[in-house]
Amino acid sequence: MITTGKKILDKANKKKYAIPHFNISNLETMQAVYNVCEKYKSPAFIATSESAIKYASIPTIVSMYERYAKNSQAKFALHLDHGKDLKIIKKCINSGYTSVMIDASQEKFEKNVKLTKKVIKWANKKNVSVEAELGTIGGKEDYVKGKIKYTNPEEAKHFVELTNIDSLAIAIGTSHGAYKFPGKSHLNINILKEVKKRLKIPLVLHGASGIPPILIKKANKYGAKIKKAHGVSDLDIKKAVKFGINKINIDSDLRIAFDAGMRCFLKKNPSSIDYRKMLISSRMEMEKVVEHKVMIFNSKNK
């Protein structure tokens, strides 16, 4: 079922669970998300980055999304993740996306507010939901160098009052990519509690892939060289959901699963040139990831 981000997030906020957000770039990732969410009646965000749009094109992505969402009992929103280019954001709003993120988190507070309000004005005309970000979430190098800026609870309250945003991505210690941390993850749940206390809108957690050791082991067994990769623990994720996170973004876990599935098939079937079977192997591995997220986010039958 086609829906907006706001509709499914408002329900998650009220009922205290999280909506899974899965970044896709091709048919197989779309199928993996659809197959599992349809099976478990879980809502989900089908998300694309600006680089995914460059790879697949907006018309192709929208067509694929509408084809699957219209034929599903589960509710799906099509979301632009980390929109920085205003031209791309506007095109997504006018082309069938039902949710967009304006990421001006690297800008000063005043400019972040200004850009966010501009996008909201466009989005309101098309009944499209808008997510913004306050605080900064980088990669491992930013984490090590202390460049990740946690969200300030009072600033978050002021930002929401000024923009009337639908949902807010906050920085509480997550990091983008597979190589997230120098050691184990540690989310600042106290900041989350303080932000949630001040805001009534849904909160979003970026950079939240778990990078499961069993998945890394499988990929490495068949030729990958993924070393010292750490993700956000399931325990931390469950705490985040308990204390107010309503949308959780997953990308790296799907990439690693795709890689592991492909490598496994090629290793076991060296004479095969049937790329469909290769891609099915990747899709099946990704489906395991999607199913796990649906369960720990508590979005089954929602």
C-alpha positions as CSV (number, residue, x, y, z in Angstrom):
1,M,0.0,0.0,0.0
2,I,1.3,3.4,-0.9
3,T,1.5,5.8,2.0
4,T,3.4,8.8,3.4
5,G,6.1,8.7,6.0
6,K,4.1,10.8,8.3
7,K,1.1,8.4,8.4
8,I,3.2,5.3,9.4
9,L,5.5,7.2,11.7
10,D,2.8,8.9,13.7
11,K,1.3,5.5,14.4
12,A,4.7,4.1,15.4
13,N,5.3,7.1,17.7
14,K,1.9,6.5,19.4
15,K,2.3,2.7,19.7
16,K,6.1,2.9,20.6
17,Y,7.8,0.8,17.9
18,A,10.1,1.6,15.0
19,I,9.6,1.6,11.2
20,P,12.5,-0.1,9.3
21,H,14.1,2.1,6.6
22,F,15.9,0.1,3.9
23,N,18.1,1.7,1.3
24,I,17.6,0.2,-2.1
25,S,19.4,0.6,-5.5
26,N,18.0,-2.2,-7.6
27,L,15.2,-4.7,-8.2
28,E,16.7,-7.3,-5.8
29,T,16.9,-5.0,-2.8
30,M,13.3,-3.9,-3.5
31,Q,12.2,-7.5,-3.7
32,A,13.9,-8.4,-0.5
33,V,12.2,-5.7,1.4
34,Y,8.8,-6.3,-0.2
35,N,8.8,-10.1,0.2
36,V,9.6,-9.9,4.0
37,C,7.4,-6.9,4.8
38,E,4.5,-8.4,2.9
39,K,4.9,-11.7,4.7
40,Y,5.0,-10.1,8.2
41,K,2.7,-7.1,7.4
42,S,5.4,-4.7,8.4
43,P,5.4,-1.1,7.2
44,A,8.7,0.1,5.8
45,F,10.5,3.0,4.2
46,I,11.8,2.2,0.7
47,A,14.7,4.7,0.6
48,T,17.1,5.9,-2.0
49,S,20.2,8.1,-1.7
50,E,21.1,10.7,-4.3
51,S,23.8,8.3,-5.5
52,A,21.1,5.5,-5.9
53,I,19.0,8.0,-8.0
54,K,22.0,8.6,-10.2
55,Y,22.5,4.9,-10.6
56,A,18.8,3.9,-11.3
57,S,17.0,7.2,-12.1
58,I,13.9,8.6,-10.4
59,P,11.3,7.3,-13.0
60,T,12.7,3.7,-12.6
61,I,12.7,3.9,-8.8
62,V,9.1,5.4,-8.6
63,S,7.8,2.9,-11.1
64,M,9.3,-0.1,-9.2
65,Y,8.0,1.3,-5.9
66,E,4.5,1.8,-7.1
67,R,4.4,-1.6,-8.8
68,Y,5.2,-3.4,-5.5
69,A,3.5,-1.0,-3.0
70,K,0.1,-1.0,-4.8
71,N,0.0,-4.8,-4.7
72,S,0.8,-5.1,-1.0
73,Q,-1.2,-5.2,2.2
74,A,1.8,-3.7,4.0
75,K,2.3,0.0,3.9
76,F,5.4,1.5,2.1
77,A,6.6,5.0,1.9
78,L,9.1,6.0,-0.8
79,H,11.8,8.2,0.8
80,L,14.7,10.3,-0.3
81,D,17.6,9.7,2.1
82,H,20.0,12.5,3.0
83,G,18.8,14.9,0.4
84,K,21.4,17.7,0.0
85,D,20.7,18.8,-3.6
86,L,17.6,21.0,-3.6
87,K,17.0,20.3,-7.3
88,I,16.9,16.5,-6.6
89,I,14.7,17.0,-3.6
90,K,12.2,19.0,-5.5
91,K,12.2,16.5,-8.4
92,C,11.5,13.7,-6.0
93,I,8.6,15.6,-4.4
94,N,7.1,16.2,-7.9
95,S,7.7,12.7,-9.2
96,G,6.1,10.3,-6.8
97,Y,8.2,10.1,-3.7
98,T,6.0,10.2,-0.6
99,S,8.7,11.3,1.9
100,V,12.0,13.2,1.6
101,M,14.8,14.1,4.0
102,I,16.5,17.5,3.8
103,D,19.9,17.1,5.3
104,A,21.3,20.5,6.2
105,S,22.8,19.2,9.4
106,Q,26.3,20.4,8.5
107,E,25.0,23.9,8.2
108,K,24.6,26.5,11.0
109,F,21.3,26.2,12.8
110,E,19.7,29.2,11.1
111,K,20.5,28.0,7.6
112,N,19.3,24.5,8.5
113,V,16.0,26.0,9.5
114,K,15.8,28.1,6.4
115,L,16.5,25.2,4.0
116,T,14.2,22.9,5.9
117,K,11.3,25.4,5.7
118,K,11.8,25.8,1.9
119,V,11.5,22.0,1.4
120,I,8.5,21.8,3.6
121,K,6.8,24.5,1.5
122,W,7.3,22.4,-1.6
123,A,6.3,19.1,0.1
124,N,3.1,20.4,1.6
125,K,1.7,21.1,-1.9
126,K,2.1,17.4,-2.8
127,N,1.3,15.8,0.6
128,V,4.8,14.6,1.0
129,S,6.4,14.1,4.4
130,V,9.6,15.8,5.4
131,E,12.4,14.6,7.7
132,A,15.3,16.8,8.8
133,E,18.4,16.3,10.9
134,L,20.0,18.0,13.8
135,G,23.4,17.1,15.1
136,T,26.0,15.4,12.9
137,I,26.5,11.7,12.0
138,G,29.7,10.9,10.1
139,G,31.8,7.8,9.6
140,K,34.4,6.1,11.7
141,E,37.0,8.8,11.2
142,D,34.6,11.4,12.4
143,Y,33.8,9.2,15.4
144,V,37.5,8.7,16.3
145,K,38.3,12.4,15.9
146,G,35.3,13.5,18.0
147,K,33.7,15.3,15.1
148,I,30.3,13.8,15.7
149,K,28.0,16.4,17.3
150,Y,25.3,15.1,19.5
151,T,21.8,16.6,19.2
152,N,21.1,19.3,21.7
153,P,17.6,18.6,23.2
154,E,16.7,22.3,23.7
155,E,18.0,23.2,20.2
156,A,15.9,20.3,18.8
157,K,12.8,21.7,20.5
158,H,13.4,25.1,19.0
159,F,14.1,23.6,15.6
160,V,10.8,21.7,15.5
161,E,8.9,24.8,16.7
162,L,10.4,26.9,13.9
163,T,10.0,24.3,11.1
164,N,7.0,22.2,12.0
165,I,8.9,19.2,10.6
166,D,7.2,15.8,10.4
167,S,10.2,13.8,11.9
168,L,13.6,14.5,13.1
169,A,16.8,12.5,12.8
170,I,19.0,12.9,15.9
171,A,22.6,12.2,16.7
172,I,23.1,10.0,19.7
173,G,26.3,8.1,18.9
174,T,25.6,6.2,15.6
175,S,27.9,6.4,12.6
176,H,27.6,5.7,8.9
177,G,29.2,2.8,7.1
178,A,30.4,-0.7,8.0
179,Y,33.4,0.6,9.9
180,K,31.5,2.6,12.4
181,F,33.4,2.6,15.6
182,P,36.9,1.9,17.0
183,G,35.2,-0.6,19.3
184,K,31.7,-1.5,20.5
185,S,28.8,0.9,19.9
186,H,27.5,3.0,22.6
187,L,24.3,5.0,22.1
188,N,23.7,7.9,24.4
189,I,20.2,7.0,25.6
190,N,20.1,9.9,28.0
191,I,20.2,12.4,25.1
192,L,17.4,10.4,23.4
193,K,15.3,10.5,26.6
194,E,15.8,14.3,26.9
195,V,14.9,14.9,23.2
196,K,11.9,12.7,23.4
197,K,10.7,14.5,26.5
198,R,10.6,17.8,24.7
199,L,9.2,16.6,21.3
200,K,6.0,15.0,20.3
201,I,7.1,14.1,16.7
202,P,8.7,10.8,15.6
203,L,12.5,10.5,16.0
204,V,14.8,8.8,13.5
205,L,18.1,6.9,14.0
206,H,20.6,7.0,11.1
207,G,23.7,4.9,10.7
208,A,22.1,2.0,12.6
209,S,23.2,-1.1,10.8
210,G,24.3,-4.0,13.1
211,I,27.1,-5.4,10.9
212,P,26.4,-8.9,12.2
213,P,29.6,-10.9,12.8
214,I,28.0,-14.0,11.3
215,L,27.4,-12.1,8.1
216,I,30.9,-10.7,8.0
217,K,32.3,-14.3,8.6
218,K,30.2,-15.6,5.7
219,A,31.3,-12.9,3.3
220,N,35.0,-13.3,4.3
221,K,34.7,-17.1,4.0
222,Y,34.0,-16.7,0.3
223,G,36.5,-14.1,-0.5
224,A,35.6,-10.7,1.1
225,K,38.1,-8.9,3.2
226,I,36.0,-7.1,5.7
227,K,38.0,-6.5,8.9
228,K,37.3,-4.8,12.2
229,A,33.8,-3.7,11.1
230,H,31.5,-2.9,14.0
231,G,27.8,-2.0,14.1
232,V,25.1,-1.0,16.5
233,S,24.2,-3.9,18.8
234,D,20.6,-5.3,18.9
235,L,20.6,-4.4,22.6
236,D,21.3,-0.8,21.9
237,I,18.6,-0.8,19.1
238,K,16.0,-2.2,21.4
239,K,16.8,0.4,24.0
240,A,16.5,3.2,21.4
241,V,13.1,1.9,20.3
242,K,12.0,1.6,23.9
243,F,12.9,5.2,24.6
244,G,11.5,6.9,21.6
245,I,13.1,6.1,18.2
246,N,10.4,5.5,15.6
247,K,12.4,5.0,12.3
248,I,15.7,3.2,11.9
249,N,17.9,3.4,8.8
250,I,19.6,0.3,7.4
251,D,22.0,0.2,4.5
252,S,25.3,-1.4,5.2
253,D,23.8,-4.7,6.5
254,L,22.0,-5.1,3.1
255,R,25.2,-4.4,1.2
256,I,27.2,-7.0,3.1
257,A,24.3,-9.5,2.8
258,F,24.2,-8.9,-1.0
259,D,27.9,-9.4,-1.2
260,A,27.9,-12.6,1.0
261,G,25.1,-14.1,-1.1
262,M,26.8,-13.4,-4.4
263,R,30.2,-14.6,-3.3
264,C,28.7,-17.8,-1.8
265,F,26.9,-18.7,-5.0
266,L,29.9,-18.0,-7.3
267,K,32.2,-20.1,-5.1
268,K,29.8,-23.0,-5.1
269,N,28.8,-22.7,-8.7
270,P,31.9,-21.6,-10.6
271,S,30.7,-22.7,-14.0
272,S,27.4,-20.8,-13.8
273,I,26.8,-17.8,-15.9
274,D,23.1,-17.3,-14.9
275,Y,23.2,-13.9,-13.3
276,R,19.6,-14.4,-12.2
277,K,20.6,-17.2,-9.9
278,M,23.4,-15.1,-8.6
279,L,21.1,-12.2,-7.8
280,I,18.5,-14.6,-6.2
281,S,21.2,-15.8,-3.8
282,S,22.0,-12.2,-2.9
283,R,18.3,-11.4,-2.4
284,M,17.7,-14.4,-0.2
285,E,20.6,-13.3,2.1
286,M,19.2,-9.8,2.2
287,E,15.8,-11.1,3.2
288,K,17.3,-12.6,6.3
289,V,18.5,-9.1,7.3
290,V,15.1,-7.6,6.6
291,E,13.3,-10.2,8.7
292,H,15.7,-9.7,11.6
293,K,15.1,-5.9,11.6
294,V,11.3,-6.3,11.4
295,M,11.5,-8.5,14.5
296,I,13.8,-6.3,16.7
297,F,12.0,-3.1,15.7
298,N,8.7,-4.7,16.7
299,S,7.0,-3.6,13.4
300,K,5.5,-7.0,12.6
301,N,1.7,-6.9,12.0
302,K,1.7,-3.1,12.3
